[in-house]
Amino acid sequence: MKSNNDSSLPVINQRELNRALLARQMLLQRENISSMEAIERFIGLQAQAVNPPYYALWNRLENFQQEHLAELIIHKQVVRIALMRSTIHLVSTRDALALRPWIQPVLDRALKGAYGKHIAGVDLQAAAAAGREILETAGPMTLSDLGKRLNEQWPTVDHDALGAAVRNSVPLVQVPPRGLWGVSGQALHTTIEAWLGQSLSLGTVAEALLVRYLQAYGPAAVKDFQAWSGLTKLRDLFEHMRPRLILFQNEQGEELFDLPDAPRPDSSTEAAPRFLGEFDHILLSHADRTRIIDDSDRRRIITNNGLVKASILVDGFVAGLWTIQERGNTAVLNIEPFHSLTSEQRQLLKDEGERLLRFATDGALQFDISFADQAND
């Protein structure tokens, strides 16, 4: 990463980076656009669990309701599929078909890292072809069941490894009811071609994707785009695009790229509290995440096994955790701040928290908001 302290480049400080990110993520104020428009603006939503995409949209859109997203899933306008960083994302069908071939190297590397020893000697092309045929003939199934079916041809190979080999080699989508709010059940997979009746888009997407990434997450360094995608060796792409971009440097002297007309609000711009759901994509889309979360707090949000807890934003930065408990007819929002809150911040969190409870709970007659004692002023 370039770090030359080039005095000719304007410096953009941490708070300015924070406000630019919040503006592009619709977290300074909710916007009146459709769920599909938002999903495509962010190039997908992180979706390891079912509910996080709903919270992501609720935080960013005016009058969002769960059925707005559920209908997109049911009608095959968006799909759940392994993409960036080899993790499950909820993306538009158009993006799924275009991004899946581009991200293949990430999936190959992830498979080798997790199951390399288990699949040594396995003809992955043959396993992928066999897995595709099973799914497209027998219908959607879990990866575990798929792996057990493949054990008929590869009896000595771990069935979970075989299922993962197909998942990372063949474009598989998770079919509903997986992904629907309030509906539980295992993740059943089939091929994207069988689900959508369309083939993958084989044209390059790198330049257009970089523009879209900067629109949603910039200003950003090369390492940020690489961290978001999981791909490596993308410096040449940035160099090719350099004439179309403007440059800054952060306070450490690292070169940051951006679009000339992208929003970059003043650092004094007010940012209302927000309740981010688990795995919110804003916390996972940069190598340097200090624009949204302090390094000292990061390990309290992102665990060693890859879980990303639900968090609160105060003044634009991660400032604590939240959970919801339902006790009979009462829904309780538990807030655990990492640092002392002012009385005004506490009241703003209560106001936003009650809106969260009304969105997230069904049938509750009373709402209660509790702050962890150790963080009380």
N, C-alpha and C positions, 0 to 999 in steps of 0.2 A: 504494500500500500504506500502510495506516494506521501511523503511527509517532508516537504522542503521549506516550510514556513515562508512561502512565496508572498512577499509583502504586497505584490500587485493584486492579489486575490482578496476580495472583501471577506472579513471574518463574520461568520454567523454563529452566535453563541448558543448555549444549551437551551435557554428559554425560547429563543427564536426558532430553533429546530423543533422544540416541543409545540409551539403554537402553529407552525407550518404543518406538522403532522396532524394535530387535532383538527385543523381546518379542513384538511383533505379527507380526514376520516369522519367528518360530520359530527365531531364531538364538541365543537364550540357551540353549535346549535343544530337541532334536528332539522332534516330537510324533507320537503314534500315531494319525494320521488318514489317510484315503485320499488318493491323488493328486488325484482329482477335487475333494475338499473343499479341498485346498490351492490348487489352480488357481483355484477360485471365490473363496476367501478373498482372494487377491491380485489379483483381477479380471484374471487372465491373467498369462502369463509372457512376457518379452521373447524373441523367437524369430527374429532375423535369420539366425542360423546354426542348424544342426540340434541340436547337443549342449547348448547352454546351458540349455534347460528341464530336461534330465535332471540337470545339476549343481545347478540351483536346488532341485529336489525332494530330491536326495540330501542336500544341506546341511540340510534342514529336517524331513525325515521319518525316522522310525525304520524300518529294514529296507527302505528303498526299493531296488528293482531296476529296470533299464531296461525290462523287459517290462511293468511296471505302467503306464507311460506309453504305450508302443508299442501296447498293446492298446486303450487309449482312442482313439488315433488311428485304428487300423484299423477299429474298430467305430463310428466317427463320433460318439463322445461328446465329443470335443474337436476343434477345427479350427485351422488356421493361416490367419490372415487379417489384412489391414492394418486397424489400428484406431488406438489412441491415438498421437498424434504422427505419424500416417501410416506407422508402422512395423509390421512383422509381429509379431503376438502369437499365442501359443497359448492359446486360451480354450475354455471349455465351449460346446457348441452353443447352450445357452440364452443365455449372455452374448453370443455372436456375433450372434444374431438380434436381441437387444435393443440392443446398443451400436452396431451398424453404422449405423443411421439417425441416431443422436445425434451421431456423430462425422463425419458427411458434410462439414460446413464445413471441418474440418481437412484432409480429403483434397482438397477443391476448392482450398484455398489452396496445398497442397503441389504439386498439378499445375501450377497457374499459375506457381509459383516455379521449378519445374524445367524445364517445357516450354512456358511461355507463348508464347514467340516461335514455336515450332515448330507450335503448334496454333491460332495466330491465324487466324480466318476459318473454322475447322472447326466444323460443327454438332455439338457434343458429344453432344447427345441422340441424334442420328442415328448417330453413331459408337458410342455405348454400346449402342443397340438392335441395330446390326449385329454388334458384338462378342458380345453375349449370344446372338444367334441362331447365330453360328458355333460358339461353345463348346457350346451345348446341342444342336446338331445333330451336329457333328464329334467332340465329346468333348474331354477335357482336353488342353491344349497350353501351350507356353511363351508368355510375353508377346511375345517376339520373333516367333515363328511367327504368333501372332494378328495382330500388327501387319502382317506381310507379307501375310496374307490380306486385311486391310483396305485395303492398298495398291491392291487391284483397284478400290475405290471412290474412294480418295483417293491417287492415284499420286504426287503431288508432296510428300506429307507424310512426314516421317521415321517409319519403322515402329516404332522404339522409343517415340516420342512417342504414336503411335496405341495401342500396347499399354498404355502408362501411362494414357492417357485412359480406356480401358475399366477398368483395374484400380482407378482412383480414382473412377469413376462407377458401376460395377456391383459389388455385393458378391461378390468372387471369393475362393475358398479354394484353398489348395495341397493337392493330394491325395497320399496315400501312393503310393509309398514315401517321398516327401519327408517329413522329420520323424522317420523311424525311425532309432534309434541304429545306427551302423555301416553304414548303407546310403547310398551316394552316388547322385547323379543330379540332373538339372535339376528346377526347380520347375515342375510342370504345374498349370494353373489351370482351374477351372470355376466356374460360379455356385453360390452357397450354396444356392439353391433347387433346382438340379439335383442337388447332392450330398446334401442332407438331405431333400429332398421336403417342405420347409416354407417358409413365407413369413416375411419380416422382421416383427418386432414393432414396431408403430408407436406404441405408447403412450410417454409421457414417462418417462424413467428418472432424471432429474437429481437429485431429492431422495434417492431410495434409493441412488443411486450415490455421492453425497457422504457418506452415512453409511458405506457400505462402504469408501470411500477412507480416511476417518478411522479406521475399524477396523483397516485394514492399514498406514496410513502416518502417522497423526496423532501428536501435534498438528501442525496445518498452517495456513499462511496461505492466503489466496485465491490468491496467486501460485503457491503450490506445487501446488494442485489444477489450476490452469491449465497449469502446466508439465507435469504428468503427462498431462493429456488432450490438450493442444495447442489447446484452445479458449480463447477470450478473453471478457472482459466477463461474468464470473461472480460479481461482487460482489453483485448482487441476489439470487442464489441463497443466498449465505451470510447476507445480511440476513434473508431469509425464514426461514431455518433457525435464526437466532440464539437464539430462545427455547428451543430444544431442545438447545442446545450449551452448553459451558462455555468460558471464555476464559482465556488466559494471555497473557503477553508474553515474548518472548525477551530476551536480554541487550542487544539493540539497540533494544528498545522496540517491536518489531513485534507486532501482534496475531495470536495463534494460536488456532484453534478446535479443540475436541476433544469427544468423547463423554463424558458423565459417568462411565460405568462402564468405560471403556477402561483397560488396564493402563499404569501409569506407575511402573516400578520405581525404587528408590533409585539414585542415581548410583554408589554403591559396589558395586552388584550385579556379580558376576564375569561375564565374557564369554569363553568359550573361543575359541581360534583357529578360523577357518573359511577354506575355499578357495572363493571365489566364482568361478563360471564367467564366460566372456565375456558381456557385455551383461546382467549380472544386474540385474533390475528395481529393486533397492534403490538402485542408483546413479543411476537415471534418473527418479525419481518425485517430486522436489522442485526448486523453483527454487533454494532455499538448501540445498546439499548438505553443508554443513559439519557436520551432525549425523552424517555417516558418512565423509566424506573431506575432508581439509584442502585449501583452495584451492591451496596450493603443490604438492600432490601430484596434483591433479585432472588437469592436463594430461599427466601421465605415464601416466594410466590411459585417459583419453578423448582420442582423437586428433582432429586437425583434420578428417579425413574421416569422422568419426562412429564409428570403431571403439571398442569398450570392451574393454580387455584383461582377462584373468583376473587376479584380485587376491586377496591374503590380508587377512584381518581379524585384528588383534592388539589385545586390549583393546577390541574393538568397532569399531575404526576401520581404514580401509584403510591398510595398512602395507607394501605391496610387491606384486610380480608373481610369477606361477608359470606354468610350462610343463611338459609331459611329453614325454619322448623315449623311444622304444623302440629299444634296441640289442640285437639278437638276442633272447635270452631274458630280458634285463634291462630293466625299466622304470625310468626315471630321472625323478625329480621335481626340477626346478630352481627354487629359491626365490631371488628377488632382493629382499631387504628394502630399504626406503627409508631406514631408520634403524637404529641399533644395537639388537640384541636381547639380552635377558638370557639366561643359560643355561637358565632355566626356560621362557621363551618359546620358545626354540629346541627344547627337548625336546618341548614340547606340539605344536609345529608338525610335528615328526618323527612323533609318534604319530598325529596327524590325517592327515598326509601319506601314511603307509602305508595307512591306511584308504581314502584317495582313490585311490591306485594300484591297490588291489585292486578297487575299483569300476570304474575307468576303463579298465583294461587287461585284455585277454583273452589268456591263454596265457603270460603272463610267469612265469618261475620264480624270478626274483630281483628285489628292489626296492632302489633306491638313492635317497637324498635328498641333494641338493647345495645348499649355500648359496653365493651369489655372494661371492667373496673380498673384494671391496671393502667388504662390510657385516659381515665377521666381527668379533666382539668382540676 
